[in-house]
Every structure is written in structure tokens, then in C-alpha cells.
Amino acid sequence: MNAIAPGIIASSMSEAAFTKAMIDQLVPMKRAGTPDEVADLAGYLASERAGYISGQIISINGAMI
């Protein structure tokens, strides 16, 4: 099993919780991720190309620590 650990992803919920200034301070890439970026990662992990990846927690968070 693999898991996806998203950081701040652009959505109505995150927009209510994080200002642009907060995102700039928290996220080294200076932006929220997009739902499409998370979906692309999920699609990759579900594909045969990721068949040898196992037991991983993959962060998708713009380099947040």
C-alpha cells in the first residue's frame, strides 16, 4: 500500500484557512498545490509504471517541512 500526504491544496476549504501571505511563509514553492497535481500522483501510483513502489508515504506539499 502507498499513501499520498498532501500539503496545502487549492480548494474552497484551504482558501478559507490560509491567506496568500500564510502560504508564502509556509510553502517554499510559494503557492498551494492543485487538485490536478494530486490526481496526477494518484493516477501514477495506480498505474503499472509504479508497480515496484510499495509501502511509501508520498508527500505532495511544495517542499514544506
C-alpha positions in Angstrom: 0.0 0.0 0.0 1.1 3.5 -0.7 -0.3 6.8 0.7 -0.5 10.3 -0.6 0.1 13.1 2.0 -1.0 16.4 0.5 0.0 19.7 1.9 -2.0 22.9 1.2 -4.1 22.2 -1.9 -6.2 24.9 -3.5 -9.8 24.5 -2.6 -12.6 26.5 -1.0 -11.7 25.0 2.4 -8.0 25.9 2.1 -8.8 29.4 0.8 -10.8 30.0 4.0 -8.0 28.7 6.2 -4.8 30.1 4.5 -4.1 33.6 3.2 -1.7 34.1 0.3 0.8 35.6 2.9 0.5 32.4 5.0 1.1 30.2 2.0 4.1 32.2 1.0 5.5 31.8 4.5 4.7 28.1 4.9 5.3 26.7 1.4 8.8 27.1 -0.1 7.3 27.0 -3.7 5.1 30.0 -2.7 1.8 28.5 -3.9 -0.8 26.0 -3.0 -0.9 22.7 -4.9 -3.7 22.0 -7.3 -6.2 19.1 -7.2 -4.9 18.1 -10.6 -1.4 17.7 -9.3 -2.7 15.3 -6.5 -4.8 13.5 -9.1 -1.8 13.0 -11.4 0.2 11.5 -8.5 -2.7 9.2 -7.6 -3.0 8.1 -11.2 0.7 7.4 -11.4 0.6 5.3 -8.3 -2.4 3.3 -9.6 -0.6 2.7 -12.9 1.6 -0.2 -13.8 4.5 2.2 -14.1 4.5 2.4 -10.3 4.3 -1.3 -9.9 7.6 -1.5 -7.9 6.7 1.3 -5.5 5.5 -0.2 -2.2 4.8 0.9 1.3 5.5 4.6 0.7 4.0 7.8 2.1 4.5 10.3 -0.7 4.3 14.0 0.3 3.0 16.4 -2.3 3.4 19.7 -0.5 5.6 22.2 -2.3 8.7 21.3 -0.3 7.0 22.0 3.1 8.9 20.5 6.0 
